[in-house]
Amino acid sequence: MTISDRLIDLGDRQLRVRRLVPEQDDGLERTTLVFLHEGLGCVEMWRDFPQSLCNATRCQGIVYDRTGYGGSSPWPSDPGVRYMEIEADEVLPRLIATLGVEDCVLVGHSDGGTIALNYAASDPEPLRAVVTLAAHAINEPVCIDSIRRARETFAADDLRARLARYHGDNVDACFRLWSEAWLSPGFEPMDANGRLPGIVVPLQAIQGEDDEYGSELQLGIIAGKVGGYCETRLVPSCGHAPHLQQPAYVLSEVARFVAPLALVD
């Protein structure tokens, strides 16, 4: 852990949280950016994107390891295929309340983006807007194929060792949870028809044109079904991590979207 990291006790689990502050502060009150990592991610795997976005928007930020990842505690009981819904409906609201966050914008990558969509569907009081990076509304064959390959690599290559540097003792459980859920017959990451229409806060959905885990169909479904304003960006020459593979463009677009929404009344 860094000096700014804390373990937040939610009773049945502990989550490692890192608070970020912008390099410049003009004294105005702004929303808090809450970053939700990908399916095998953690605080460190965001690299410098969260801090850069906080600097660009002058917002404070919160980055955390979700249950069973990085420095957070394991799941108290197996969530199975509902792990993203449970994170959105039960864990994230408790974390936001415990941290005293009264106004926030969620920025979610991959699974984190889907969790953000699930959370936003109930129109929670603290939520001001959502940004998704390579979020999934549905499970596509391209995603299933990529996860099957990842499972083969995890068992036979050095993927496990590379992930263990970030997840420590959580590595096997988090990989198993992620891969088994997505490869379960009939699995869908969310109830797109039931939940997306409930999203009424402004939404920006970004995806790489060459995303190995999903097609442009994801953007179409999200934009077509949400109940409020939605803008989409399909990023050329970019795979599943737009904020890392095309950082300048993505940072500029997300900052442009967030900045006018950031000031707290």
Order of alpha helices (4+ residues) and beta strands (2+ residues): beta-beta-beta-alpha-beta-alpha-alpha-beta-alpha-beta-alpha-alpha-alpha-alpha-beta-alpha-beta-alpha-alpha
